[in-house]
Amino acid sequence: MNNSISICWFRQDLRLADNPALTNASQHDNVLPIYIIDDINAGQHALGGACRYWLHHSLTALDQSLKGKLSIHQGNAKEVFDDILSRFDVQTVYWNRCYQPWQIARDTALKQHLQAKGVSVISSNGSLLWEPWQISKSDGTPYKVFTPFYRNGCLMAEPPRAPLPTPKHVTCLDDERGAFQVKNSQLLTKGQWHRKLEPHWDIGEEGAYTRLQHFLKEALPFYKDGRNIPAKPYISKLSPHLRFGELSPNQVWHAAQHMGDNEHIQMFCSELGWREFSYSLLYHHPNLPNQNLNTKFDAFPWTENMQLLTAWQKGLTGIPMVDAGMRELWQTGFMHNRVRMIASSFLVKNLRLHWHHGERWFWDTLVDADLASNSASWQWIAGCGADAAPYYRIFNPVIQGQKFDVSGDYVRQFIPEIAALPNKYLFCPWQAPAPVLKAAGITLGSTYPNPIVDLKQSRNAALAAFQQLSNKHTTQ
Ligand SMILES: Cc1cc2nc3c(=O)[nH]c(=O)nc-3n(C[C@H](O)[C@H](O)[C@H](O)COP(=O)(O)OP(=O)(O)OC[C@H]3O[C@@H](n4cnc5c(N)ncnc54)[C@H](O)[C@@H]3O)c2cc1C
């Protein structure tokens, strides 16, 4: 009798359906499904607090789907594999590819290590619609601009493959000796912050699928314009489910395409295209999380005022649209995309704090924190990334509020202390006459902060700093 086993290594694919690694592994008799919490190799990119909360629940859900057979480990992946190899006759290891630079380095070395020990390694694409190396310009170089990347690259390439069904049978092994239970993993912090997130999410493959179905029916028909209105439920909120692979982008893409062909569906699919673009950027520029793609910005005169940073993090800048976004983030682990743009632009342009500060805060607090999308987006906002927003494009949080939160519902939900203001002053309470403030029960500087910067002056200062940078470069 052959006692050899196969391993299915779950990583950013915490689902059973459309999981190529699991489908391949299920062809074998004895499958050991494993997950490794590998903070050692992740280093500075180890998961932030919000993602650890999510992972805790996502692993719990996956373990239930696998009838309690998920074998969870903590530590350096190589050492975990060496331990498993010392206890089992492992024939093949299956995994779906991951694209963070540290993951690529670890997996490349691990693959060689396993192969040298006579173990086959089969990797598949379970997280992207197109591999980053698959989409390139006609001269073979990677795209730097989104529109041609998506239109000429993605849409002209082989369409994303159809999703795979959940394998009918997976004969899972028990690994009682090696593994521990999720509840012992210390993924959840001791503080109670994560409890606030609970009502907002249904974590795991089933919850992800339910959210997708709800979005297709209730929100997709309004998506094109509705996606810009933070008070309306017209976005999918699928990003954390995609981040942890509780759903694959193939499932989402095909489900949307099955709804027909209209401007809403095209717009939604192009947003999935932005995710692909971010991954392509990270793959071709592994320093994306740390270094300005446009090196001209290396000399930018950032300020280092930590009091301003704290006010931004706490949603106490005195600029309602920014504060509402930052409080949405703290209370739910999520921030609407329109508001992410407003709040991040305010940090890098009006406060002139380095985008790294924002990237790190988002990394720790977003349930969808994703190295590719987060760093690409911050570089885009700061003006130093590929296809970046031009530096002089500075979001005005007052005008943005008046345009995209016309009813004021979003600001009122997250800043109840100014809810009684009339819409005219809701986005700029400092302009309200004293009797209006009094009638609304507001004392600026006491019940709600005065603005920590003057929007106009700080905008001009940012433009001047940028101009200085440009001059420096043209005279060098
Ligand atoms: C400063 C900043 C930081 C960001 N950090 C992250 C991050 O860490 N993780 C993350 O997933 N997204 C990030 N985004 C992109 C975007 O804000 C979120 O993907 C989006 O808000 C998620 O909400 P949704 O699922 O309802 O999106 P929908 O509008 O429903 O879009 C569907 C899916 O498309 C993808 N998508 C949409 N917009 C973008 C985009 N601009 N870039 C990349 N993918 C996109 C997401 O996977 C999303 O789930 C960031 C944006 C900014 C401006």
The ligand as an SDF file (V2000), in Angstrom:
LIG
                    3D

 53 58  0  0  0  0  0  0  0  0999 V2000
   -4.8510   55.3940   -0.8330 C   0  0  0  0  0  0  0  0  0  0  0  0
   -5.5560   54.1450   -1.2970 C   0  0  0  0  0  0  0  0  0  0  0  0
   -5.2290   52.9130   -0.7440 C   0  0  0  0  0  0  0  0  0  0  0  0
   -5.8610   51.7470   -1.1830 C   0  0  0  0  0  0  0  0  0  0  0  0
   -5.5200   50.5360   -0.5980 N   0  0  0  0  0  0  0  0  0  0  0  0
   -6.1080   49.4030   -1.0320 C   0  0  0  0  0  0  0  0  0  0  0  0
   -5.7820   48.1500   -0.4450 C   0  0  0  0  0  0  0  0  0  0  0  0
   -4.9380   48.0410    0.4520 O   0  0  0  0  0  0  0  0  0  0  0  0
   -6.4380   47.0340   -0.8970 N   0  0  0  0  0  0  0  0  0  0  0  0
   -7.3570   47.0980   -1.9010 C   0  0  0  0  0  0  0  0  0  0  0  0
   -7.9280   46.0540   -2.2630 O   0  0  0  0  0  0  0  0  0  0  0  0
   -7.6590   48.2650   -2.4920 N   0  0  0  0  0  0  0  0  0  0  0  0
   -7.0730   49.4190   -2.0980 C   0  0  0  0  0  0  0  0  0  0  0  0
   -7.4130   50.6100   -2.6820 N   0  0  0  0  0  0  0  0  0  0  0  0
   -8.2830   50.6030   -3.8770 C   0  0  0  0  0  0  0  0  0  0  0  0
   -9.7880   50.7480   -3.6260 C   0  0  0  0  0  0  0  0  0  0  0  0
  -10.0390   51.8310   -2.7780 O   0  0  0  0  0  0  0  0  0  0  0  0
  -10.4340   49.5010   -3.0440 C   0  0  0  0  0  0  0  0  0  0  0  0
  -10.0740   48.3720   -3.7960 O   0  0  0  0  0  0  0  0  0  0  0  0
  -11.9540   49.6090   -3.0460 C   0  0  0  0  0  0  0  0  0  0  0  0
  -12.3530   50.7380   -2.3020 O   0  0  0  0  0  0  0  0  0  0  0  0
  -12.5750   48.3660   -2.4610 C   0  0  0  0  0  0  0  0  0  0  0  0
  -13.9640   48.5160   -2.3650 O   0  0  0  0  0  0  0  0  0  0  0  0
  -14.9440   47.5840   -3.1880 P   0  0  0  0  0  0  0  0  0  0  0  0
  -14.5490   46.1600   -3.0130 O   0  0  0  0  0  0  0  0  0  0  0  0
  -16.3160   47.9650   -2.8360 O   0  0  0  0  0  0  0  0  0  0  0  0
  -14.6150   48.0410   -4.6780 O   0  0  0  0  0  0  0  0  0  0  0  0
  -15.5060   47.9560   -5.9960 P   0  0  0  0  0  0  0  0  0  0  0  0
  -15.7200   49.3370   -6.4840 O   0  0  0  0  0  0  0  0  0  0  0  0
  -16.6930   47.1180   -5.8140 O   0  0  0  0  0  0  0  0  0  0  0  0
  -14.4830   47.2670   -7.0270 O   0  0  0  0  0  0  0  0  0  0  0  0
  -14.3800   45.8370   -7.1830 C   0  0  0  0  0  0  0  0  0  0  0  0
  -12.9700   45.3670   -6.9020 C   0  0  0  0  0  0  0  0  0  0  0  0
  -12.0480   45.9600   -7.8120 O   0  0  0  0  0  0  0  0  0  0  0  0
  -10.7880   46.1780   -7.1540 C   0  0  0  0  0  0  0  0  0  0  0  0
  -10.4980   47.6150   -7.1620 N   0  0  0  0  0  0  0  0  0  0  0  0
  -11.3770   48.6370   -7.2180 C   0  0  0  0  0  0  0  0  0  0  0  0
  -10.7330   49.8180   -7.2590 N   0  0  0  0  0  0  0  0  0  0  0  0
   -9.4030   49.5340   -7.2080 C   0  0  0  0  0  0  0  0  0  0  0  0
   -8.2090   50.3260   -7.2270 C   0  0  0  0  0  0  0  0  0  0  0  0
   -8.2460   51.6440   -7.3230 N   0  0  0  0  0  0  0  0  0  0  0  0
   -7.0210   49.6970   -7.1470 N   0  0  0  0  0  0  0  0  0  0  0  0
   -6.9460   48.3540   -7.0790 C   0  0  0  0  0  0  0  0  0  0  0  0
   -8.0430   47.5480   -7.0790 N   0  0  0  0  0  0  0  0  0  0  0  0
   -9.2530   48.1280   -7.1410 C   0  0  0  0  0  0  0  0  0  0  0  0
  -10.9410   45.6870   -5.7280 C   0  0  0  0  0  0  0  0  0  0  0  0
  -10.4370   44.3650   -5.6500 O   0  0  0  0  0  0  0  0  0  0  0  0
  -12.4470   45.7220   -5.5240 C   0  0  0  0  0  0  0  0  0  0  0  0
  -12.9070   44.8130   -4.5510 O   0  0  0  0  0  0  0  0  0  0  0  0
   -6.8160   51.8090   -2.2260 C   0  0  0  0  0  0  0  0  0  0  0  0
   -7.1490   53.0500   -2.7740 C   0  0  0  0  0  0  0  0  0  0  0  0
   -6.5360   54.2160   -2.3060 C   0  0  0  0  0  0  0  0  0  0  0  0
   -6.9040   55.5360   -2.9200 C   0  0  0  0  0  0  0  0  0  0  0  0
  1  2  1  0
  2  3  1  0
  2 52  2  0
  3  4  2  0
  4  5  1  0
  4 50  1  0
  5  6  2  0
  6  7  1  0
  6 13  1  0
  7  8  2  0
  7  9  1  0
  9 10  1  0
 10 11  2  0
 10 12  1  0
 12 13  2  0
 13 14  1  0
 14 15  1  0
 14 50  1  0
 15 16  1  0
 16 17  1  0
 16 18  1  0
 18 19  1  0
 18 20  1  0
 20 21  1  0
 20 22  1  0
 22 23  1  0
 23 24  1  0
 24 25  2  0
 24 26  1  0
 24 27  1  0
 27 28  1  0
 28 29  2  0
 28 30  1  0
 28 31  1  0
 31 32  1  0
 32 33  1  0
 33 34  1  0
 33 48  1  0
 34 35  1  0
 35 36  1  0
 35 46  1  0
 36 37  1  0
 36 45  1  0
 37 38  2  0
 38 39  1  0
 39 40  1  0
 39 45  2  0
 40 41  1  0
 40 42  2  0
 42 43  1  0
 43 44  2  0
 44 45  1  0
 46 47  1  0
 46 48  1  0
 48 49  1  0
 50 51  2  0
 51 52  1  0
 52 53  1  0
M  END
$$$$
